[in-house]
Amino acid sequence: MKNRILSLCVALLAVSCTADSARIDTFPFGRTSDGQEVTKYRLTSPLGSYIEVLDYGGHIVGIYVPDRNGVLGDVALGYDTVDEYENPDNKLYIGALLGRYANRIETGVVEIDGRQAVLSPNETVKGHVNHIHGGYEGFNHKMWHAEPSIDGRTAVLTLTRISPDGEEGYPGNLACKVTYKWTPENVWRIEYEAETDRPTIVNMSQHCFFNLDGYGASVMDHTFMVDADSYSLNSEWYIPESRESVEGTPFDFREPRVIGERADMPSLQLERMGGYSAGWYLNGYDGTLRKVAKLSGAASGRTVEVSTTEPCLLIYTGRWLSESVRGKYGALYPYAGMILETIHHPNTPRNPELPQCTLRPNEKYRSVTEYRFGIAD
């Protein structure tokens, strides 16, 4: 709470301060356990909406956009202190920048151009080992070098770091660049880039938890649409085991539907995952940016459209968020937020029939996702 009050009152740096332009302010956000200073960056549009980002783990602390009455409200879950983001026992990844590989790889053992790589086995589900979200200390537990700038009327924060050869078992020195842009149209654009000196795998993403109606509301009351005819049925240890048609299932969101209206339908996927936690095979994948999904909050009138260059959209509606964990506004109750994670499919390196994510020297990894906030018609 103290940090939030401070952030609302004192700005230490303004990259731009004219009323008709974008603005970036910085605020102290404490220190990591090893003494590194953490800074919060507020990227504000000319119309006053803004997004808050940490240089620790690229975390999203808050996203403030207007409702149907023009009132700004926070639509992202987050914490008050760096301690909560740093806590290794906190497995929620709220607002986290994920890498090198977002989501799961079964056993963590992969073959890359004929050589085996053994990644950190940082998850065990019913006795089965997975590698998840980059390992014990993935990108969300790293300090990033942050460079704020203004591009016309858009606020820009560029995060860079070198992931060294062998980090969490990944081969190759990986030069990473992640650019967050906040535009006058209330678009949060994320550009992921990377280069390597040895063959490796890369699959970066963002794990922001959205609630368009704000704290206290349930995302199960949101309306959701995704342009996908099939989804992944997961095994009991959360690894995709088959591709299934959405027809006649609770995963058919080809037309807008309230998320919770079919949550009680018989479904092996819902049973195994304890609710909505699913990845879709997005239609029309060709590596170009295209609109793939839309989420709407009935109470606020807010919407967010998702566009991506990726082949998969994964959601999790926060069934296992726990009231024992406190966020910036209070307890993180079940269904307090949901992720809209754009990625290559989980377990891709062990499934050659999927679009692969191998990166080699003299190549560049590039992925783009946009979250466009608006108001329902």
Number of C-alpha atoms within 10 A of each C-alpha: 12 9 18 14 9 13 19 9 9 12 15 9 13 13 15 16 13 10 11 12 19 28 27 25 20 21 21 17 23 17 15 19 11 6 8 11 15 20 18 22 26 26 29 26 24 20 15 18 22 25 25 20 22 25 24 29 25 30 27 26 25 23 24 20 23 21 21 15 9 10 11 15 19 21 22 26 24 25 23 18 20 20 14 16 25 18 12 11 8 11 8 15 20 26 26 27 25 26 24 26 26 28 24 23 27 22 20 22 18 21 13 18 10 7 10 11 16 16 23 22 21 18 20 13 11 8 8 13 18 25 25 27 27 29 27 17 17 22 25 28 23 17 19 22 15 20 13 21 18 18 11 11 17 22 28 25 23 19 22 19 17 15 22 15 16 13 18 20 17 25 23 21 18 25 16 21 20 24 19 21 23 28 24 19 15 26 19 21 19 22 17 18 18 23 23 25 16 17 20 25 25 25 28 28 28 24 25 25 28 25 27 31 26 21 22 15 17 21 26 23 18 22 20 23 19 24 19 22 17 18 23 23 23 20 14 16 17 21 18 22 12 10 14 15 16 17 12 7 14 19 26 21 20 15 10 16 18 19 20 18 12 13 15 11 11 11 14 13 22 19 13 16 18 11 18 23 19 21 28 26 23 21 15 13 16 11 14 14 16 18 19 23 22 20 25 27 25 15 14 19 17 25 26 22 19 25 20 26 21 26 22 23 25 21 17 20 25 23 18 15 17 15 13 10 14 15 19 17 13 13 16 22 21 16 21 27 29 26 21 22 25 30 24 28 27 24 24 22 22 17 12 9 8 14 16 16 17 16 22 18 13 9 13 13 19 17 23 21 23 23 21 19 23 19 17 14 7
